[in-house]
């Protein structure tokens, strides 16, 4: 009979390791390698999003301004204005217009007469002044006021004497308008007449006692 001897390693020989133990050693190595400290990266300075947007907007505005200035510089120089092709009124045209307005001054409607006075005053022709002077004796006080105002705007020295004579008008508003017209025209005679009218009280709301104006 053979004796049964239990299994054991021979001297000088190593027992083969099991597969489970080999796996454990591998995992230990991996974990040890992963635990190694990685080199630290330098922190990157990040600008705040609001500041970055504001900076981008500023940059875009500066670029737009530069483009605009370039466009302005590239524009051609200012062209001279074209002369108006409208024909200027000749002396004959003005005289015919004055004749038509003189007919309107004889109209029974006061509004028509006032409109004719306004157009006569705008005509740059000395022959219109005598027709405006004739309106200082119109029966309607509004017509007289408009005539005096147009004579003051024209500043024709020929109207000074008729205006001084009209300072005795029965209407206060007419007298005050005539006084302003004389001041606009100017001159020694005109200003002296206005001062005398002021002293006499003709330019006040009520005349002094004992003074009356002809109706």
N, CA and C atoms as a LAMMPS dump frame, in Angstrom:
ITEM: TIMESTEP
0
ITEM: NUMBER OF ATOMS
645
ITEM: BOX BOUNDS ff ff ff
-5.0000000000000000e+02 5.0000000000000000e+02
-5.0000000000000000e+02 5.0000000000000000e+02
-5.0000000000000000e+02 5.0000000000000000e+02
ITEM: ATOMS id mol type element x y z
1 1 1 N 0.85 -1.19 0
2 1 2 C 0 0 0
3 1 3 C 0.879 1.231 0
4 2 1 N 0.458 2.261 -0.755
5 2 2 C 1.205 3.533 -0.82
6 2 3 C 0.673 4.488 0.229
7 3 1 N 1.604 5.192 0.921
8 3 2 C 1.192 6.194 1.911
9 3 3 C 0.738 7.467 1.196
10 4 1 N -0.386 8.073 1.666
11 4 2 C -0.905 9.332 1.073
12 4 3 C -0.219 10.472 1.763
13 5 1 N 0.441 11.304 0.98
14 5 2 C 1.192 12.461 1.507
15 5 3 C 0.429 13.727 1.128
16 6 1 N 0.143 14.624 2.084
17 6 2 C -0.563 15.867 1.732
18 6 3 C 0.272 16.766 0.82
19 7 1 N -0.449 17.562 -0.004
20 7 2 C 0.235 18.409 -0.982
21 7 3 C 0.866 19.592 -0.277
22 8 1 N 2.154 19.852 -0.623
23 8 2 C 2.858 21.02 -0.137
24 8 3 C 3.94 21.388 -1.12
25 9 1 N 4.379 22.629 -0.971
26 9 2 C 5.387 23.111 -1.931
27 9 3 C 6.73 22.529 -1.633
28 10 1 N 7.431 22.254 -2.65
29 10 2 C 8.787 21.786 -2.525
30 10 3 C 9.711 22.919 -2.164
31 11 1 N 10.77 22.534 -1.521
32 11 2 C 11.741 23.582 -1.143
33 11 3 C 12.31 24.231 -2.38
34 12 1 N 12.405 25.59 -2.329
35 12 2 C 13 26.339 -3.463
36 12 3 C 12.022 26.64 -4.57
37 13 1 N 10.796 26.221 -4.423
38 13 2 C 9.789 26.478 -5.463
39 13 3 C 8.635 27.279 -4.863
40 14 1 N 8.092 28.228 -5.657
41 14 2 C 6.964 29.084 -5.205
42 14 3 C 5.662 28.551 -5.784
43 15 1 N 4.67 28.659 -4.957
44 15 2 C 3.36 28.224 -5.401
45 15 3 C 2.805 29.269 -6.371
46 16 1 N 2.145 28.834 -7.416
47 16 2 C 1.54 29.813 -8.353
48 16 3 C 0.391 30.571 -7.686
49 17 1 N 0.376 31.857 -7.885
50 17 2 C -0.679 32.699 -7.296
51 17 3 C -1.967 32.546 -8.092
52 18 1 N -3.035 32.699 -7.351
53 18 2 C -4.346 32.56 -8.005
54 18 3 C -4.661 33.819 -8.83
55 19 1 N -5.578 33.67 -9.769
56 19 2 C -5.955 34.788 -10.656
57 19 3 C -6.615 35.906 -9.892
58 20 1 N -7.367 35.598 -8.816
59 20 2 C -8.055 36.636 -8.044
60 20 3 C -7.062 37.538 -7.348
61 21 1 N -5.985 36.891 -6.803
62 21 2 C -4.978 37.714 -6.135
63 21 3 C -4.249 38.609 -7.121
64 22 1 N -4.026 38.151 -8.323
65 22 2 C -3.347 38.959 -9.35
66 22 3 C -4.174 40.177 -9.725
67 23 1 N -5.505 39.956 -9.822
68 23 2 C -6.398 41.074 -10.145
69 23 3 C -6.377 42.126 -9.051
70 24 1 N -6.341 41.681 -7.796
71 24 2 C -6.318 42.617 -6.688
72 24 3 C -5.074 43.501 -6.726
73 25 1 N -3.947 42.886 -7.035
74 25 2 C -2.704 43.656 -7.105
75 25 3 C -2.738 44.684 -8.225
76 26 1 N -3.351 44.284 -9.366
77 26 2 C -3.452 45.218 -10.491
78 26 3 C -4.311 46.426 -10.127
79 27 1 N -5.463 46.174 -9.517
80 27 2 C -6.347 47.273 -9.132
81 27 3 C -5.684 48.195 -8.13
82 28 1 N -4.874 47.576 -7.175
83 28 2 C -4.159 48.385 -6.209
84 28 3 C -3.177 49.318 -6.89
85 29 1 N -2.486 48.786 -7.917
86 29 2 C -1.528 49.622 -8.653
87 29 3 C -2.222 50.779 -9.37
88 30 1 N -3.4 50.461 -9.968
89 30 2 C -4.131 51.506 -10.696
90 30 3 C -4.576 52.611 -9.757
91 31 1 N -5.12 52.208 -8.62
92 31 2 C -5.581 53.22 -7.666
93 31 3 C -4.434 54.048 -7.127
94 32 1 N -3.306 53.388 -6.926
95 32 2 C -2.132 54.117 -6.448
96 32 3 C -1.65 55.119 -7.484
97 33 1 N -1.725 54.693 -8.771
98 33 2 C -1.289 55.607 -9.843
99 33 3 C -2.249 56.78 -10.016
100 34 1 N -3.558 56.507 -9.83
101 34 2 C -4.537 57.573 -9.988
102 34 3 C -4.454 58.576 -8.856
103 35 1 N -4.019 58.142 -7.678
104 35 2 C -3.933 59.029 -6.534
105 35 3 C -2.77 59.99 -6.609
106 36 1 N -1.901 59.785 -7.562
107 36 2 C -0.757 60.68 -7.71
108 36 3 C -1.246 62.083 -8.048
109 37 1 N -0.686 63.071 -7.439
110 37 2 C -1.107 64.467 -7.631
111 37 3 C -0.767 64.957 -9.019
112 38 1 N -1.776 65.502 -9.677
113 38 2 C -1.557 66.076 -11.009
114 38 3 C -1.005 67.483 -10.875
115 39 1 N -0.215 67.923 -11.852
116 39 2 C 0.348 69.285 -11.774
117 39 3 C -0.758 70.335 -11.867
118 40 1 N -0.702 71.294 -10.953
119 40 2 C -1.729 72.337 -10.895
120 40 3 C -1.565 73.325 -12.051
121 41 1 N -2.687 73.654 -12.669
122 41 2 C -2.682 74.651 -13.743
123 41 3 C -2.874 76.04 -13.148
124 42 1 N -2.238 77.016 -13.814
125 42 2 C -2.36 78.395 -13.342
126 42 3 C -3.776 78.907 -13.607
127 43 1 N -4.366 79.562 -12.61
128 43 2 C -5.742 80.05 -12.806
129 43 3 C -5.79 81.162 -13.857
130 44 1 N -6.756 81.04 -14.76
131 44 2 C -6.936 82.035 -15.812
132 44 3 C -7.912 83.097 -15.316
133 45 1 N -7.483 84.336 -15.414
134 45 2 C -8.34 85.428 -14.974
135 45 3 C -9.48 85.62 -15.969
136 46 1 N -10.665 85.498 -15.471
137 46 2 C -11.848 85.647 -16.319
138 46 3 C -12.54 86.971 -15.99
139 47 1 N -12.767 87.734 -17.036
140 47 2 C -13.479 89.002 -16.83
141 47 3 C -14.961 88.726 -16.654
142 48 1 N -15.568 89.569 -15.905
143 48 2 C -17.002 89.406 -15.672
144 48 3 C -17.746 89.566 -16.993
145 49 1 N -18.843 88.796 -17.182
146 49 2 C -19.546 88.877 -18.472
147 49 3 C -20.091 90.259 -18.778
148 50 1 N -20.544 90.983 -17.725
149 50 2 C -21.083 92.326 -17.96
150 50 3 C -20.006 93.284 -18.443
151 51 1 N -18.833 93.215 -17.789
152 51 2 C -17.733 94.091 -18.19
153 51 3 C -17.279 93.757 -19.608
154 52 1 N -17.255 92.468 -19.914
155 52 2 C -16.809 92.063 -21.241
156 52 3 C -17.771 92.595 -22.31
157 53 1 N -19.066 92.491 -22.031
158 53 2 C -20.044 92.984 -22.996
159 53 3 C -19.932 94.501 -23.186
160 54 1 N -19.736 95.188 -22.066
161 54 2 C -19.589 96.65 -22.161
162 54 3 C -18.37 97.027 -22.99
163 55 1 N -17.271 96.298 -22.786
164 55 2 C -16.053 96.573 -23.555
165 55 3 C -16.265 96.291 -25.03
166 56 1 N -16.992 95.186 -25.332
167 56 2 C -17.265 94.863 -26.73
168 56 3 C -18.138 95.932 -27.389
169 57 1 N -19.15 96.407 -26.623
170 57 2 C -20.011 97.455 -27.163
171 57 3 C -19.227 98.726 -27.465
172 58 1 N -18.34 99.118 -26.521
173 58 2 C -17.508 100.312 -26.727
174 58 3 C -16.652 100.171 -27.969
175 59 1 N -16.069 98.986 -28.117
176 59 2 C -15.222 98.75 -29.283
177 59 3 C -16.004 98.844 -30.578
178 60 1 N -17.241 98.289 -30.572
179 60 2 C -18.068 98.348 -31.773
180 60 3 C -18.468 99.779 -32.101
181 61 1 N -18.765 100.591 -31.038
182 61 2 C -19.129 101.997 -31.259
183 61 3 C -17.979 102.777 -31.859
184 62 1 N -16.778 102.537 -31.345
185 62 2 C -15.595 103.236 -31.866
186 62 3 C -15.377 102.883 -33.326
187 63 1 N -15.585 101.61 -33.666
188 63 2 C -15.414 101.188 -35.047
189 63 3 C -16.445 101.857 -35.957
190 64 1 N -17.715 101.926 -35.465
191 64 2 C -18.752 102.552 -36.265
192 64 3 C -18.447 104.023 -36.508
193 65 1 N -17.964 104.722 -35.451
194 65 2 C -17.617 106.135 -35.595
195 65 3 C -16.518 106.326 -36.628
196 66 1 N -15.531 105.432 -36.584
197 66 2 C -14.426 105.531 -37.54
198 66 3 C -14.931 105.348 -38.955
199 67 1 N -15.865 104.395 -39.142
200 67 2 C -16.423 104.156 -40.474
201 67 3 C -17.213 105.37 -40.947
202 68 1 N -17.977 105.996 -40.013
203 68 2 C -18.755 107.17 -40.389
204 68 3 C -17.871 108.331 -40.804
205 69 1 N -16.807 108.546 -40.043
206 69 2 C -15.894 109.641 -40.384
207 69 3 C -15.249 109.413 -41.746
208 70 1 N -14.947 108.152 -42.049
209 70 2 C -14.37 107.854 -43.357
210 70 3 C -15.361 108.156 -44.463
211 71 1 N -16.652 107.791 -44.213
212 71 2 C -17.672 108.054 -45.213
213 71 3 C -17.854 109.548 -45.441
214 72 1 N -17.829 110.318 -44.32
215 72 2 C -17.967 111.767 -44.444
216 72 3 C -16.81 112.366 -45.236
217 73 1 N -15.627 111.878 -44.979
218 73 2 C -14.453 112.399 -45.68
219 73 3 C -14.505 112.067 -47.156
220 74 1 N -15.12 110.903 -47.469
221 74 2 C -15.163 110.484 -48.861
222 74 3 C -16.204 111.238 -49.676
223 75 1 N -17.129 111.956 -48.982
224 75 2 C -18.161 112.686 -49.7
225 75 3 C -17.562 113.81 -50.544
226 76 1 N -18.238 114.082 -51.639
227 76 2 C -17.771 115.154 -52.52
228 76 3 C -18.04 116.506 -51.879
229 77 1 N -17.311 117.549 -52.234
230 77 2 C -17.536 118.876 -51.65
231 77 3 C -18.936 119.381 -51.942
232 78 1 N -19.39 120.351 -51.108
233 78 2 C -20.75 120.875 -51.229
234 78 3 C -20.915 121.566 -52.578
235 79 1 N -21.983 121.172 -53.245
236 79 2 C -22.254 121.763 -54.557
237 79 3 C -22.961 123.102 -54.383
238 80 1 N -22.678 124.05 -55.226
239 80 2 C -23.364 125.353 -55.12
240 80 3 C -24.851 125.209 -55.425
241 81 1 N -25.641 126.032 -54.753
242 81 2 C -27.081 125.969 -54.946
243 81 3 C -27.451 126.442 -56.348
244 82 1 N -28.443 125.757 -56.853
245 82 2 C -28.916 126.142 -58.179
246 82 3 C -29.736 127.422 -58.076
247 83 1 N -29.539 128.269 -59.009
248 83 2 C -30.292 129.518 -59.039
249 83 3 C -31.744 129.23 -59.394
250 84 1 N -32.636 129.975 -58.752
251 84 2 C -34.061 129.765 -59
252 84 3 C -34.396 130.124 -60.446
253 85 1 N -35.183 129.254 -61.043
254 85 2 C -35.564 129.458 -62.442
255 85 3 C -36.801 130.347 -62.577
256 86 1 N -37.38 130.767 -61.417
257 86 2 C -38.556 131.615 -61.479
258 86 3 C -38.183 132.987 -62.035
259 87 1 N -38.926 133.461 -63.001
260 87 2 C -38.607 134.791 -63.57
261 87 3 C -38.944 135.899 -62.585
262 88 1 N -38.058 136.879 -62.491
263 88 2 C -38.302 138.012 -61.611
264 88 3 C -39.358 138.928 -62.228
265 89 1 N -40.128 139.537 -61.321
266 89 2 C -41.172 140.433 -61.794
267 89 3 C -40.56 141.717 -62.334
268 90 1 N -40.973 142.074 -63.489
269 90 2 C -40.484 143.309 -64.107
270 90 3 C -41.319 144.495 -63.609
271 91 1 N -40.888 145.692 -64
272 91 2 C -41.601 146.91 -63.602
273 91 3 C -43.021 146.92 -64.165
274 92 1 N -43.195 146.357 -65.385
275 92 2 C -44.527 146.303 -65.991
276 92 3 C -45.443 145.388 -65.183
277 93 1 N -44.889 144.248 -64.747
278 93 2 C -45.699 143.318 -63.943
279 93 3 C -46.127 143.968 -62.638
280 94 1 N -45.199 144.691 -61.994
281 94 2 C -45.539 145.353 -60.735
282 94 3 C -46.596 146.43 -60.933
283 95 1 N -46.452 147.173 -62.024
284 95 2 C -47.429 148.255 -62.269
285 95 3 C -48.816 147.689 -62.542
286 96 1 N -48.894 146.592 -63.305
287 96 2 C -50.201 145.979 -63.566
288 96 3 C -50.808 145.426 -62.275
289 97 1 N -49.983 144.86 -61.409
290 97 2 C -50.469 144.339 -60.136
291 97 3 C -50.988 145.47 -59.248
292 98 1 N -50.276 146.592 -59.243
293 98 2 C -50.707 147.742 -58.442
294 98 3 C -52.042 148.27 -58.947
295 99 1 N -52.21 148.315 -60.275
296 99 2 C -53.472 148.798 -60.841
297 99 3 C -54.637 147.892 -60.42
298 100 1 N -54.399 146.59 -60.404
299 100 2 C -55.456 145.652 -59.987
300 100 3 C -55.813 145.841 -58.513
301 101 1 N -54.787 146.083 -57.68
302 101 2 C -55.04 146.273 -56.249
303 101 3 C -55.734 147.594 -55.965
304 102 1 N -55.444 148.597 -56.772
305 102 2 C -56.117 149.898 -56.603
306 102 3 C -57.613 149.744 -56.849
307 103 1 N -57.989 148.909 -57.81
308 103 2 C -59.406 148.638 -58.057
309 103 3 C -60.047 147.946 -56.85
310 104 1 N -59.27 147.056 -56.197
311 104 2 C -59.799 146.375 -55.014
312 104 3 C -59.956 147.34 -53.835
313 105 1 N -59.145 148.395 -53.797
314 105 2 C -59.279 149.391 -52.721
315 105 3 C -60.599 150.154 -52.803
316 106 1 N -61.248 150.134 -53.97
317 106 2 C -62.524 150.815 -54.142
318 106 3 C -63.718 149.887 -53.886
319 107 1 N -63.429 148.659 -53.455
320 107 2 C -64.494 147.694 -53.193
321 107 3 C -65.269 148.082 -51.938
322 108 1 N -66.558 147.723 -51.913
323 108 2 C -67.396 148.062 -50.756
324 108 3 C -67.074 147.191 -49.539
325 109 1 N -66.52 146.024 -49.787
326 109 2 C -66.198 145.102 -48.67
327 109 3 C -64.885 145.537 -48.016
328 110 1 N -64.935 145.774 -46.716
329 110 2 C -63.73 146.22 -46.009
330 110 3 C -62.645 145.151 -45.98
331 111 1 N -63.018 143.873 -45.958
332 111 2 C -62.032 142.798 -45.945
333 111 3 C -61.25 142.748 -47.252
334 112 1 N -61.91 143.021 -48.341
335 112 2 C -61.227 143.074 -49.643
336 112 3 C -60.232 144.224 -49.659
337 113 1 N -60.635 145.372 -49.107
338 113 2 C -59.73 146.528 -49.063
339 113 3 C -58.526 146.236 -48.161
340 114 1 N -58.76 145.579 -47.032
341 114 2 C -57.65 145.248 -46.121
342 114 3 C -56.672 144.27 -46.788
343 115 1 N -57.21 143.278 -47.509
344 115 2 C -56.334 142.343 -48.225
345 115 3 C -55.501 143.03 -49.295
346 116 1 N -56.11 143.986 -50.011
347 116 2 C -55.38 144.735 -51.037
348 116 3 C -54.277 145.583 -50.406
349 117 1 N -54.547 146.161 -49.228
350 117 2 C -53.519 146.949 -48.53
351 117 3 C -52.327 146.075 -48.147
352 118 1 N -52.613 144.871 -47.665
353 118 2 C -51.52 143.978 -47.297
354 118 3 C -50.638 143.611 -48.477
355 119 1 N -51.237 143.361 -49.64
356 119 2 C -50.446 143.018 -50.829
357 119 3 C -49.708 144.233 -51.389
358 120 1 N -50.342 145.398 -51.285
359 120 2 C -49.648 146.615 -51.728
360 120 3 C -48.404 146.884 -50.878
361 121 1 N -48.518 146.649 -49.598
362 121 2 C -47.375 146.895 -48.719
363 121 3 C -46.187 145.998 -49.015
364 122 1 N -46.432 144.797 -49.582
365 122 2 C -45.328 143.873 -49.892
366 122 3 C -44.68 144.125 -51.246
367 123 1 N -45.265 144.954 -52.049
368 123 2 C -44.695 145.241 -53.374
369 123 3 C -43.552 146.234 -53.217
370 124 1 N -42.393 145.855 -53.74
371 124 2 C -41.21 146.71 -53.641
372 124 3 C -41.22 147.711 -54.805
373 125 1 N -42.104 148.677 -54.68
374 125 2 C -42.222 149.7 -55.714
375 125 3 C -42.702 150.981 -55.032
376 126 1 N -41.999 152.094 -55.216
377 126 2 C -42.4 153.342 -54.546
378 126 3 C -43.746 153.866 -55.002
379 127 1 N -44.23 153.426 -56.147
380 127 2 C -45.525 153.915 -56.636
381 127 3 C -46.698 153.363 -55.82
382 128 1 N -46.446 152.358 -54.963
383 128 2 C -47.517 151.811 -54.119
384 128 3 C -47.763 152.676 -52.892
385 129 1 N -46.791 153.499 -52.5
386 129 2 C -46.919 154.306 -51.274
387 129 3 C -48.067 155.311 -51.348
388 130 1 N -48.261 156.077 -52.451
389 130 2 C -49.374 157.049 -52.487
390 130 3 C -50.742 156.393 -52.305
391 131 1 N -50.925 155.172 -52.817
392 131 2 C -52.212 154.491 -52.673
393 131 3 C -52.458 154.092 -51.219
394 132 1 N -51.388 153.725 -50.499
395 132 2 C -51.522 153.4 -49.078
396 132 3 C -51.824 154.66 -48.265
397 133 1 N -51.23 155.779 -48.66
398 133 2 C -51.497 157.049 -47.962
399 133 3 C -52.965 157.441 -48.126
400 134 1 N -53.519 157.178 -49.312
401 134 2 C -54.926 157.511 -49.538
402 134 3 C -55.866 156.704 -48.643
403 135 1 N -55.414 155.533 -48.193
404 135 2 C -56.257 154.703 -47.323
405 135 3 C -56.32 155.226 -45.893
406 136 1 N -55.504 156.239 -45.542
407 136 2 C -55.555 156.81 -44.192
408 136 3 C -56.841 157.579 -43.933
409 137 1 N -57.571 157.898 -44.998
410 137 2 C -58.848 158.617 -44.855
411 137 3 C -60.041 157.709 -45.147
412 138 1 N -59.826 156.399 -45.133
413 138 2 C -60.914 155.449 -45.394
414 138 3 C -61.981 155.56 -44.3
415 139 1 N -63.266 155.395 -44.615
416 139 2 C -64.314 155.505 -43.591
417 139 3 C -64.241 154.423 -42.508
418 140 1 N -63.619 153.283 -42.816
419 140 2 C -63.522 152.206 -41.828
420 140 3 C -62.205 152.335 -41.06
421 141 1 N -62.286 152.317 -39.722
422 141 2 C -61.068 152.527 -38.923
423 141 3 C -60.069 151.367 -39.052
424 142 1 N -60.562 150.131 -39.304
425 142 2 C -59.644 148.991 -39.472
426 142 3 C -58.808 149.15 -40.733
427 143 1 N -59.393 149.666 -41.768
428 143 2 C -58.649 149.916 -43.004
429 143 3 C -57.568 150.958 -42.758
430 144 1 N -57.891 151.994 -41.984
431 144 2 C -56.896 153.03 -41.67
432 144 3 C -55.747 152.453 -40.82
433 145 1 N -56.085 151.571 -39.902
434 145 2 C -55.038 150.944 -39.07
435 145 3 C -54.084 150.123 -39.928
436 146 1 N -54.622 149.303 -40.844
437 146 2 C -53.766 148.481 -41.698
438 146 3 C -52.904 149.336 -42.62
439 147 1 N -53.478 150.415 -43.125
440 147 2 C -52.711 151.309 -44.009
441 147 3 C -51.55 151.948 -43.25
442 148 1 N -51.804 152.42 -42.026
443 148 2 C -50.728 153.026 -41.221
444 148 3 C -49.647 152.006 -40.889
445 149 1 N -50.052 150.789 -40.573
446 149 2 C -49.062 149.756 -40.256
447 149 3 C -48.17 149.429 -41.449
448 150 1 N -48.758 149.332 -42.66
449 150 2 C -47.963 149.046 -43.853
450 150 3 C -47.021 150.194 -44.192
451 151 1 N -47.461 151.415 -43.981
452 151 2 C -46.583 152.559 -44.233
453 151 3 C -45.402 152.573 -43.259
454 152 1 N -45.654 152.192 -42.014
455 152 2 C -44.549 152.123 -41.058
456 152 3 C -43.551 151.036 -41.402
457 153 1 N -44.034 149.903 -41.936
458 153 2 C -43.123 148.819 -42.325
459 153 3 C -42.308 149.184 -43.565
460 154 1 N -42.882 149.939 -44.469
461 154 2 C -42.168 150.33 -45.691
462 154 3 C -41.098 151.378 -45.404
463 155 1 N -41.309 152.192 -44.365
464 155 2 C -40.339 153.222 -43.957
465 155 3 C -40.006 154.187 -45.1
466 156 1 N -41.04 154.571 -45.774
467 156 2 C -40.889 155.543 -46.866
468 156 3 C -41.052 156.944 -46.281
469 157 1 N -40.059 157.794 -46.48
470 157 2 C -40.081 159.156 -45.92
471 157 3 C -41.23 159.992 -46.488
472 158 1 N -41.737 159.624 -47.662
473 158 2 C -42.833 160.375 -48.259
474 158 3 C -44.115 160.263 -47.432
475 159 1 N -44.18 159.221 -46.577
476 159 2 C -45.399 159.007 -45.789
477 159 3 C -45.378 159.746 -44.457
478 160 1 N -44.287 160.462 -44.125
479 160 2 C -44.169 161.1 -42.807
480 160 3 C -45.217 162.2 -42.636
481 161 1 N -45.314 163.131 -43.592
482 161 2 C -46.255 164.27 -43.46
483 161 3 C -47.712 163.794 -43.408
484 162 1 N -48.145 162.889 -44.311
485 162 2 C -49.529 162.408 -44.215
486 162 3 C -49.823 161.702 -42.895
487 163 1 N -48.836 160.984 -42.357
488 163 2 C -49.041 160.305 -41.076
489 163 3 C -49.161 161.307 -39.928
490 164 1 N -48.355 162.371 -39.987
491 164 2 C -48.438 163.411 -38.945
492 164 3 C -49.815 164.079 -38.973
493 165 1 N -50.324 164.325 -40.192
494 165 2 C -51.653 164.926 -40.303
495 165 3 C -52.741 163.985 -39.768
496 166 1 N -52.492 162.665 -39.897
497 166 2 C -53.495 161.69 -39.456
498 166 3 C -53.452 161.426 -37.965
499 167 1 N -52.518 162.061 -37.237
500 167 2 C -52.46 161.881 -35.779
501 167 3 C -53.676 162.454 -35.063
502 168 1 N -54.481 163.224 -35.787
503 168 2 C -55.72 163.772 -35.208
504 168 3 C -56.926 162.894 -35.529
505 169 1 N -56.685 161.63 -35.85
506 169 2 C -57.781 160.714 -36.178
507 169 3 C -58.695 160.538 -34.963
508 170 1 N -59.978 160.321 -35.202
509 170 2 C -60.941 160.186 -34.106
510 170 3 C -60.813 158.864 -33.355
511 171 1 N -60.149 157.864 -33.978
512 171 2 C -59.987 156.557 -33.325
513 171 3 C -58.65 156.506 -32.596
514 172 1 N -58.717 156.09 -31.325
515 172 2 C -57.488 155.971 -30.534
516 172 3 C -56.544 154.926 -31.114
517 173 1 N -57.09 153.796 -31.585
518 173 2 C -56.252 152.724 -32.129
519 173 3 C -55.525 153.177 -33.39
520 174 1 N -56.193 153.994 -34.187
521 174 2 C -55.544 154.53 -35.396
522 174 3 C -54.419 155.467 -35.009
523 175 1 N -54.66 156.338 -34.028
524 175 2 C -53.613 157.284 -33.598
525 175 3 C -52.39 156.53 -33.052
526 176 1 N -52.625 155.525 -32.245
527 176 2 C -51.505 154.767 -31.684
528 176 3 C -50.726 154.02 -32.773
529 177 1 N -51.437 153.465 -33.762
530 177 2 C -50.763 152.787 -34.886
531 177 3 C -49.943 153.769 -35.706
532 178 1 N -50.497 154.953 -35.911
533 178 2 C -49.762 155.985 -36.663
534 178 3 C -48.507 156.402 -35.904
535 179 1 N -48.609 156.541 -34.596
536 179 2 C -47.438 156.916 -33.793
537 179 3 C -46.344 155.853 -33.912
538 180 1 N -46.733 154.578 -33.86
539 180 2 C -45.726 153.511 -34.027
540 180 3 C -45.106 153.548 -35.425
541 181 1 N -45.922 153.843 -36.426
542 181 2 C -45.397 153.925 -37.794
543 181 3 C -44.38 155.063 -37.928
544 182 1 N -44.661 156.195 -37.302
545 182 2 C -43.716 157.32 -37.354
546 182 3 C -42.415 156.987 -36.633
547 183 1 N -42.5 156.274 -35.528
548 183 2 C -41.278 155.865 -34.812
549 183 3 C -40.464 154.9 -35.681
550 184 1 N -41.141 153.992 -36.398
551 184 2 C -40.422 153.051 -37.278
552 184 3 C -39.72 153.79 -38.416
553 185 1 N -40.394 154.76 -38.981
554 185 2 C -39.768 155.513 -40.084
555 185 3 C -38.615 156.353 -39.561
556 186 1 N -38.806 156.977 -38.407
557 186 2 C -37.737 157.773 -37.808
558 186 3 C -37.588 159.139 -38.448
559 187 1 N -36.629 159.881 -37.944
560 187 2 C -36.421 161.242 -38.442
561 187 3 C -36.891 162.262 -37.423
562 188 1 N -36.341 163.457 -37.525
563 188 2 C -36.637 164.508 -36.547
564 188 3 C -38.115 164.883 -36.558
565 189 1 N -38.671 165.115 -37.74
566 189 2 C -40.066 165.562 -37.826
567 189 3 C -41.02 164.501 -37.264
568 190 1 N -40.768 163.247 -37.611
569 190 2 C -41.649 162.164 -37.167
570 190 3 C -41.612 162.005 -35.653
571 191 1 N -40.406 162.013 -35.067
572 191 2 C -40.28 161.819 -33.618
573 191 3 C -40.82 163.007 -32.837
574 192 1 N -40.608 164.214 -33.358
575 192 2 C -41.16 165.407 -32.685
576 192 3 C -42.686 165.391 -32.692
577 193 1 N -43.261 164.924 -33.795
578 193 2 C -44.726 164.864 -33.872
579 193 3 C -45.286 163.852 -32.868
580 194 1 N -44.584 162.761 -32.675
581 194 2 C -45.036 161.753 -31.703
582 194 3 C -44.935 162.302 -30.282
583 195 1 N -43.862 163.041 -29.994
584 195 2 C -43.709 163.63 -28.654
585 195 3 C -44.811 164.638 -28.364
586 196 1 N -45.128 165.464 -29.365
587 196 2 C -46.206 166.466 -29.182
588 196 3 C -47.551 165.767 -28.935
589 197 1 N -47.785 164.664 -29.668
590 197 2 C -49.036 163.933 -29.487
591 197 3 C -49.1 163.299 -28.092
592 198 1 N -47.966 162.858 -27.595
593 198 2 C -47.927 162.285 -26.235
594 198 3 C -48.211 163.359 -25.19
595 199 1 N -47.585 164.543 -25.368
596 199 2 C -47.783 165.639 -24.404
597 199 3 C -49.237 166.104 -24.44
598 200 1 N -49.811 166.152 -25.643
599 200 2 C -51.199 166.613 -25.776
600 200 3 C -52.191 165.57 -25.283
601 201 1 N -51.734 164.346 -25.083
602 201 2 C -52.623 163.292 -24.597
603 201 3 C -53.403 162.579 -25.675
604 202 1 N -53.018 162.755 -26.941
605 202 2 C -53.735 162.115 -28.033
606 202 3 C -53.536 160.592 -28.071
607 203 1 N -52.491 160.103 -27.402
608 203 2 C -52.207 158.672 -27.43
609 203 3 C -52.685 157.963 -26.168
610 204 1 N -53.428 158.676 -25.325
611 204 2 C -53.971 158.084 -24.102
612 204 3 C -55.36 157.508 -24.361
613 205 1 N -55.82 156.69 -23.404
614 205 2 C -57.144 156.077 -23.564
615 205 3 C -58.255 157.123 -23.581
616 206 1 N -58.089 158.131 -22.77
617 206 2 C -59.074 159.204 -22.725
618 206 3 C -58.372 160.545 -22.963
619 207 1 N -58.996 161.37 -23.745
620 207 2 C -58.417 162.689 -24.03
621 207 3 C -58.572 163.605 -22.811
622 208 1 N -57.616 164.524 -22.643
623 208 2 C -57.753 165.491 -21.54
624 208 3 C -59.002 166.353 -21.711
625 209 1 N -59.448 166.937 -20.632
626 209 2 C -60.656 167.775 -20.682
627 209 3 C -60.423 168.992 -21.578
628 210 1 N -61.428 169.326 -22.306
629 210 2 C -61.355 170.496 -23.187
630 210 3 C -60.772 170.204 -24.555
631 211 1 N -60.334 168.936 -24.808
632 211 2 C -59.756 168.589 -26.123
633 211 3 C -60.668 167.58 -26.807
634 212 1 N -61.004 167.903 -28.043
635 212 2 C -61.832 167.019 -28.843
636 212 3 C -61.217 166.839 -30.23
637 213 1 N -61.533 165.702 -30.781
638 213 2 C -61.071 165.421 -32.139
639 213 3 C -62.244 165.531 -33.091
640 214 1 N -61.933 166.018 -34.293
641 214 2 C -63.025 166.18 -35.282
642 214 3 C -63.558 164.816 -35.677
643 215 1 N -64.883 164.721 -35.822
644 215 2 C -65.526 163.485 -36.255
645 215 3 C -65.319 163.301 -37.758
